[in-house]
């Protein structure tokens, strides 16, 4: 057998090196990641909103928070915490299951933008495109009526869902966990809806006690660095939730609030779950 030429050997070696580097740059599903970075905006086409990804260790990670958890912003770094989920790419990057917290400090260097390339295409959003058939029909009818009466143009395009039936006896204990972006006391919308439902349950069941416990946490980054939240964050979160409960009619004597004075130490795996308020209701 003829020996490969020096050029063939070099090419084969280069290919092997490239393959190794690529394989190393593609973390396996379930791999935890935690890092600070500038988000990079990408134009995903005329039918879609801008999407965002961030780079760490030569790998691009797509940023897609749950509803009302806060969207990445240019001129602000993000704390990315999650696990590779092995799903379809997000914004042309690796998908993760986790959270991206927008940091409040201005960082002028966070201005990366990628124009539309025709390859990474976002799906059309909005209720007209991605809503349920009932929502799309409602929105289309509202648009037709708004053409004749412009005052309707500010009406909600998504109708409120029917209210759930009021709870009835026998009443039982309930609990709720609200999670937060890093160094923030603003709970996401879906969690606040759940909080209001818990308040309704407390009033109707004449709950004896609602325990509210606030927590703050540190996050351990993948590079070993540790970042901590403000020392007052646990108190701020707990008192804010207690204030919402009493503000919507839960008797103040029913609400028992406290907070932990020490942060929960991050381990670099899903540390975002430690930034929370825990509620437990005793009927």
JOLIN-V968489 format. One record per backbone hydrogen bond with DSSP energy under -1.0 kcal/mol. CO is the residue of the C=O (numbers start at 1). NH is the residue of the N-H. If there is no record, write none. Layout:
BEGIN
{{CO/NH} {CO/NH}}
END
This chain:
BEGIN
{{5/9} {6/10} {7/11} {8/12} {9/13} {10/14} {11/15} {12/16} {13/17} {14/18} {15/19} {16/20} {17/21} {18/22} {19/23} {20/24} {21/25} {28/31} {31/84} {33/82} {34/222} {35/80} {37/78} {40/53} {41/114} {42/51} {44/122} {45/48} {51/42} {52/63} {53/40} {54/61} {56/59} {59/56} {60/94} {61/54} {66/69} {73/76} {75/107} {77/103} {78/37} {79/101} {80/35} {81/99} {82/33} {83/97} {84/30} {90/93} {93/90} {94/62} {95/85} {97/83} {99/81} {101/79} {107/110} {109/111} {110/75} {112/41} {114/43} {126/129} {126/130} {127/131} {132/136} {133/137} {134/138} {135/139} {136/140} {137/141} {138/142} {139/143} {140/144} {141/145} {142/146} {143/147} {145/149} {149/152} {150/153} {152/155} {174/281} {176/279} {178/277} {181/184} {188/192} {189/193} {190/194} {191/195} {192/196} {193/197} {194/198} {195/199} {196/200} {197/201} {198/202} {199/203} {200/204} {201/205} {202/207} {209/282} {210/256} {211/280} {212/258} {213/278} {214/260} {216/264} {217/229} {219/227} {221/224} {225/221} {227/219} {230/233} {232/236} {233/237} {234/238} {235/239} {236/240} {237/241} {238/242} {239/243} {240/244} {241/245} {242/246} {243/247} {244/248} {245/250} {246/249} {251/254} {254/210} {256/212} {258/214} {264/218} {270/273} {271/274} {272/275} {274/276} {275/180} {276/215} {277/178} {278/213} {279/176} {280/211} {281/174} {282/208} {282/209}}
END
